[in-house]
Structure formats: C-alpha cells, structure tokens
C-alpha cells in the first residue's frame, strides 16, 4: 500500500522511520522546505536532512538532530577566523550541503537532487520536497518579522510568535512527484510535527491542499498523529505557538487546527480524556502510545496508525 | 624598506616567509591568481592560501602544502556520497573557502577580502591579488586546452604542455594596491616560483609590467631567485615546461625568460658554473644557497637577496 507522510523535522523523521519499516519503498515523504536556508552560499535543508539522516540510520539519537559521530572542525576554524556561527554545521553534515549545492548549481531540479541524494544514502523510501521553488517561513515577533531559523536557532525560540507566514507559498507550486504520490496513496499520514510551522507550510503550497481534499473525497484516510502530549510539545515550540496564536495547546487544539482536512486522529494515552471531544469533531480517533523512544516504538506506532486508518476506512463502507 | 614579492605557491610562500622575517609589515606580496578555481561553489585560491598559511605559521611543512593538523572528514563523506573529488579540500582549509566565499558573495572586493583574511589570520605582511578580476591559466596539451588545476592536480602534470595562456589577463587590470606597492617599493623580488605559470600570469595582468618597467627606470632593483636548481625544478613541472616550450631548463633559462625585466639574479651554488653566462646577459648575479629547507634558511636567503639588491644598487650610482 502506498503511504504518503507530511513531515517536518524530528517528529516527522521518527514517523518516517516507523512507516519505512512497514512499507519501505511504498513510502513517499513530503517534507517541509519552509525552514531551508542558505549558509555560506550552501543550500541547507534542515527538515529534509533530518528525515534523510534518520532513514539512512545516520542520525544522532542522543542529541536528537544531526549526524552521529559528527565533528566540528570546519565550523571551529571558521569561528577562529572571526565568523559568528549561530547555525553550526558539522563536518559530515557540511558534505551533504556541498554535494547538494553542487548538483543545484549544475542545474539539477531540487526534487531530483533530493531523490539522487536519497539514493546515494541508500534510502529506500522517497523523500519529496513540498515544492521545487523557495518558500520561506517567517514569524512575526516584537522585533518584527524574523526568518524561521533566525527565530528558531539564533534566538532559541524565545520571542513570542504573533503571526506566521509562508513567503512564496502562494506562487510556489508543488511538484508532479508530490501530486502523483498523493494521487496513488492508500493512506496519508500527518506526522506529529509542529502543525503551525512544519505542516501548515506544506498545506500552503499551491496544489497540495486541493490534492489532499480530492484524496479525502475518494475516501483515502488522512490520519494525523498529535505532536502535543499532555499539553506539551514533544520537541520545539509548538505548544507556545498554539497558545500565542489563540489556539489550544493540546491534542484537541492540534485536531481542530488540522480540520477539516483530516479523517483520523491519533492521540497519546495520557490525553485519553480528550478523545470524546476530538471524536465529536467528526474524526475517527485512536488512543495509543505515541512517544517514539526507539526503533521498535516507531515501527509499532506506524503499524498501529496504518491499521487504524485502513481498518476504519473499510468499516465505513 | 618596502619590498614587493611576486609569488606563486610553495616557492613564493617560502620566499615570503623569509622576507616577512626581515621586513614584516613592509612586505607586499603580489600573488598569482591564475590557478584559482571554483569548487562546490566555493572560491578556492591555492597560491594565495599557500602564502597565507605559511605566513600565519599554519602550513604543513612535511607534506609541503595545505594546513598542519589537517583532517579530511568532509571530503571523505563527500566521496561516500559518490562525489569524485580529485581536488581534495581539507576541513580546516574548507573553512577558509567558506569564509572567503561568504565575504565575496556579500559584495566584498577580492583584494579587500584577502586583506581581511590576512588580518584574521594575524599576518603582518600584505598579500595582494594580482587582479580583482578572474584570470585563468590554461595549458595546451595533446588533449586540447586544459584548465590549470585540471592539468596540475587532476592529471598530475603528466600531459606535455605545448602552450600556456592566461585567459582574461588582457582585460583584467591590476589593483590600486598593487600599483601603489610597486610605486613605493625599494626592492622588487621575483620568487623562485614557476616562471611560466606562476610569474608570467602576474606579468600578463594589465598594468603590472609597465609599473615594473617604470620602477626599473627609477633604478629600483628587480631581483629574481631561480627556482631551477641543477636543471631541476625544486617543485612542480617548471623544468619540463621550460624544455617543452623550447627554453632551457636551467637557472640560465630562467634568467633569459625573465629578461629584460630583471636587474639582479640569484642562482644556487650548484649552478655556479652558469654565473658568467647569466652575468653576460646584463644582470647582476649572486651565487647562494637557495634551498629554503627551514625557517632559518628562508630568513638567511631573504637577507642575502635584500642585501645583494640594495648594495649593488648603491654601487651602480
């Protein structure tokens, strides 16, 4: 069965790993590119690379981001030359950016470059970019509009986010690869990523939301997994963002945020008390252990999500 | 006394180090940029960096090029991704290229970027580029015209060089910094670099040869040190190049090649027998130990060269 996953960084990567264990080459991951940036002239794709490193088994599970056995020789030397490196690129990570920037400068289409990189890393599933054109997530704070990584990395997510926008998303159109993946999907999964700055930019790209709506109209289940557990984000500022934007920092808030797109919703056991209210929104619900602490937990959650989505889809007929 | 050195890579760097020990901030080095290249979108300046690393005391004296304590994590990983890396950049070296490329992309003039880098490395002397505009040394071989580094690094200097050209040298003009340095020079030194592909490109840049001729007309000594010792190049293919181009692979051949520009010529003791013939060309000659095996040898040769040039200049009055 073909599975499409909409994914941001760490939460998306864990979900991708679980789904890849279940369906392998039948998994297409549509990654958020709104966090991408250019550093030292190099194309840096943080969410893409987090997913890629995880699927390639190269991720640093202790630190939670980047590559295992990473070293920092280049960036240390850059700092020695007086550079101010708030976005510290590791040596092995840097190789990815050099490799990619080379291909892009040679005229490679970003999605093709991503697929080529996936192949070079031995990744069986397909990692697709939400668009080949630049989309830039920006957040409005007391200091005005900030680029996402300026807010996220440089300012440690400290400023309160008043608004979010996705520059270029209107004009960007998604790719034929993403449209084909959605058209052939048996299940579409929304990863437990930050709904506001990881999932929303994907949905804002021209063509993706209509394609998903069309899939739903064909009774293809769209199942979201909550990244808010016990009112807190598993990682990152999603909880504070939801609150600051006038939404509720809870699994219920996430479900409301993603409606009316989704048909199915998975929430953690600690939030079991919210199930009736979420079910009342008109989505099928599943209460599960959603914390993906290790490979086994990732695979188990992925299996549960797929079974939940497909079984209930059968039951509805 | 202000000293100007025309320099290529390794031989130029050793001479620069000796002269810097003698005159420090009064030394301006005009480096060949004809070997520069773009790799992975990064501005790589091999001759400049060889001089800079040597003057900063960071050079690897055992290997003879690049940085001491260099590591190769990035390039190894790039190769792991399937890249074909015939020009292997070390990690610490890479930081230089990233730093520089950043500055250039931000609109920095190449010479200013070079001076800024020198300051960041704590280099007292000034390293000047022969031009701010691109000049590309190319060599004609049986396989047609090759970019210099393609010939030098990728093909290990194996093809026979039939002709050499400096693309863009006609249109490139030298900088106000180079012209000012030459105008204020008390001595001009031509390093024991490859005369054909390290010194000639400098002389081919618009404005440099006339400025040097004007200096000579003001009785400023221009002293060349032979990089051919006992008929062999100390490093690189200069000997084979001289032969292939119909010149003589000897200190005499080097002196002839640099005439009528130079007023003084330094040759190694092993070539002492050539002194009468070189003197007969109309240049003052000095026979010296020219092999700069260590810091002390570099400083000693530099002192000898400066004394030779300035003393005989006085004597001619």
Interface residues (C-beta under 8 A of the other chain):
Chain A: X40 X41 X42 X71 X73 X74 X75 X77 X78 X80 X81 X82 X83 X91 X92 X94 X95 X96 X98 X99 X101 X102 X105 X117 X120 X121
Chain B: X40 X41 X42 X71 X73 X74 X75 X77 X78 X80 X81 X82 X83 X91 X92 X94 X95 X96 X98 X99 X101 X102 X105 X117 X120 X121
